[in-house]
Amino acid sequence: MNLQPLAQLQARHEALIAALDTNDIDAIGKACTGLDETLTSLGSVQAWVATPELKAAAERIGGLADAAAMRLNVLADQARRRADALAIARGRAPTYSRS
């Protein structure tokens, strides 16, 4: 297998991270759609041969996926805190809780 599909996957992850960092909802949506399309196309690849280059690319992409997940967690926490602050300002209990 050549590394081109993985290079595209890496670029899609990087685009998602950039969109998350700018809080641009349209860019986040487009990045998610692009990532989904790329992952779907990779699902049809049958010849996954383990090579050092493939392993290194997969590790880079895994790190990018972790970075995107961390950003999503931060954004979700910020949204929860804002919703809670608004609820408290209105004299209500916090909106969201983990319990």
PASE-642935 format. One record per residue (C-alpha): residue number from 0; residue in three letters; z, x, y. Coordinates in nm, 3 decimals. Layout:
PASE-642935
+-----+---------+---------+---------+---------+
! num ! residuo !      pz !      px !      py !
+-----+---------+---------+---------+---------+
! NUM !     Ala !       Z !       X !       Y !
...
+-----+---------+---------+---------+---------+
END
This chain:
PASE-642935
+-----+---------+---------+---------+---------+
! num ! residuo !      pz !      px !      py !
+-----+---------+---------+---------+---------+
!   0 !     Met !   0.000 !   0.000 !   0.000 !
!   1 !     Asn !  -0.074 !   0.129 !   0.345 !
!   2 !     Leu !   0.187 !   0.118 !   0.617 !
!   3 !     Gln !  -0.012 !  -0.103 !   0.857 !
!   4 !     Pro !   0.157 !  -0.431 !   0.754 !
!   5 !     Leu !   0.497 !  -0.268 !   0.795 !
!   6 !     Ala !   0.397 !  -0.127 !   1.133 !
!   7 !     Gln !   0.308 !  -0.480 !   1.239 !
!   8 !     Leu !   0.642 !  -0.606 !   1.108 !
!   9 !     Gln !   0.820 !  -0.336 !   1.305 !
!  10 !     Ala !   0.629 !  -0.433 !   1.620 !
!  11 !     Arg !   0.722 !  -0.799 !   1.568 !
!  12 !     His !   1.092 !  -0.707 !   1.537 !
!  13 !     Glu !   1.069 !  -0.495 !   1.851 !
!  14 !     Ala !   0.906 !  -0.785 !   2.037 !
!  15 !     Leu !   1.188 !  -1.016 !   1.927 !
!  16 !     Ile !   1.453 !  -0.770 !   2.042 !
!  17 !     Ala !   1.281 !  -0.730 !   2.380 !
!  18 !     Ala !   1.263 !  -1.109 !   2.419 !
!  19 !     Leu !   1.630 !  -1.148 !   2.327 !
!  20 !     Asp !   1.726 !  -0.879 !   2.577 !
!  21 !     Thr !   1.549 !  -1.066 !   2.859 !
!  22 !     Asn !   1.683 !  -1.410 !   2.758 !
!  23 !     Asp !   1.329 !  -1.548 !   2.792 !
!  24 !     Ile !   1.323 !  -1.857 !   2.571 !
!  25 !     Asp !   0.942 !  -1.879 !   2.562 !
!  26 !     Ala !   0.913 !  -1.513 !   2.464 !
!  27 !     Ile !   1.184 !  -1.560 !   2.199 !
!  28 !     Gly !   0.991 !  -1.854 !   2.052 !
!  29 !     Lys !   0.664 !  -1.660 !   2.047 !
!  30 !     Ala !   0.834 !  -1.357 !   1.894 !
!  31 !     Cys !   0.995 !  -1.570 !   1.623 !
!  32 !     Thr !   0.661 !  -1.733 !   1.543 !
!  33 !     Gly !   0.489 !  -1.395 !   1.525 !
!  34 !     Leu !   0.763 !  -1.255 !   1.305 !
!  35 !     Asp !   0.740 !  -1.556 !   1.073 !
!  36 !     Glu !   0.362 !  -1.517 !   1.044 !
!  37 !     Thr !   0.392 !  -1.148 !   0.964 !
!  38 !     Leu !   0.664 !  -1.208 !   0.704 !
!  39 !     Thr !   0.453 !  -1.479 !   0.544 !
!  40 !     Ser !   0.153 !  -1.246 !   0.522 !
!  41 !     Leu !   0.368 !  -0.974 !   0.368 !
!  42 !     Gly !   0.488 !  -1.218 !   0.103 !
!  43 !     Ser !   0.140 !  -1.218 !  -0.049 !
!  44 !     Val !   0.129 !  -0.839 !  -0.088 !
!  45 !     Gln !   0.152 !  -0.757 !  -0.456 !
!  46 !     Ala !   0.130 !  -0.377 !  -0.451 !
!  47 !     Trp !   0.464 !  -0.255 !  -0.319 !
!  48 !     Val !   0.470 !   0.109 !  -0.422 !
!  49 !     Ala !   0.779 !   0.307 !  -0.336 !
!  50 !     Thr !   0.683 !   0.612 !  -0.134 !
!  51 !     Pro !   0.896 !   0.814 !   0.107 !
!  52 !     Glu !   0.694 !   0.675 !   0.401 !
!  53 !     Leu !   0.737 !   0.318 !   0.280 !
!  54 !     Lys !   1.109 !   0.369 !   0.232 !
!  55 !     Ala !   1.148 !   0.518 !   0.581 !
!  56 !     Ala !   0.950 !   0.231 !   0.735 !
!  57 !     Ala !   1.159 !  -0.026 !   0.548 !
!  58 !     Glu !   1.481 !   0.140 !   0.667 !
!  59 !     Arg !   1.360 !   0.136 !   1.030 !
!  60 !     Ile !   1.267 !  -0.229 !   1.002 !
!  61 !     Gly !   1.601 !  -0.311 !   0.841 !
!  62 !     Gly !   1.775 !  -0.148 !   1.137 !
!  63 !     Leu !   1.565 !  -0.355 !   1.377 !
!  64 !     Ala !   1.651 !  -0.673 !   1.188 !
!  65 !     Asp !   2.021 !  -0.583 !   1.216 !
!  66 !     Ala !   1.980 !  -0.517 !   1.590 !
!  67 !     Ala !   1.813 !  -0.856 !   1.640 !
!  68 !     Ala !   2.089 !  -1.029 !   1.441 !
!  69 !     Met !   2.356 !  -0.863 !   1.655 !
!  70 !     Arg !   2.183 !  -0.980 !   1.971 !
!  71 !     Leu !   2.163 !  -1.334 !   1.836 !
!  72 !     Asn !   2.534 !  -1.328 !   1.760 !
!  73 !     Val !   2.612 !  -1.209 !   2.113 !
!  74 !     Leu !   2.392 !  -1.478 !   2.268 !
!  75 !     Ala !   2.551 !  -1.747 !   2.050 !
!  76 !     Asp !   2.899 !  -1.628 !   2.149 !
!  77 !     Gln !   2.804 !  -1.632 !   2.518 !
!  78 !     Ala !   2.670 !  -1.987 !   2.485 !
!  79 !     Arg !   2.988 !  -2.097 !   2.309 !
!  80 !     Arg !   3.206 !  -1.942 !   2.580 !
!  81 !     Arg !   3.005 !  -2.113 !   2.854 !
!  82 !     Ala !   3.026 !  -2.449 !   2.677 !
!  83 !     Asp !   3.400 !  -2.403 !   2.629 !
!  84 !     Ala !   3.450 !  -2.308 !   2.995 !
!  85 !     Leu !   3.260 !  -2.618 !   3.106 !
!  86 !     Ala !   3.460 !  -2.839 !   2.871 !
!  87 !     Ile !   3.789 !  -2.695 !   2.995 !
!  88 !     Ala !   3.678 !  -2.739 !   3.357 !
!  89 !     Arg !   3.623 !  -3.106 !   3.280 !
!  90 !     Gly !   3.969 !  -3.134 !   3.125 !
!  91 !     Arg !   3.844 !  -3.153 !   2.769 !
!  92 !     Ala !   3.906 !  -2.948 !   2.459 !
!  93 !     Pro !   3.663 !  -2.665 !   2.388 !
!  94 !     Thr !   3.337 !  -2.795 !   2.248 !
!  95 !     Tyr !   3.287 !  -2.558 !   1.957 !
!  96 !     Ser !   3.535 !  -2.398 !   1.723 !
!  97 !     Arg !   3.528 !  -2.211 !   1.397 !
!  98 !     Ser !   3.798 !  -2.421 !   1.238 !
+-----+---------+---------+---------+---------+
END
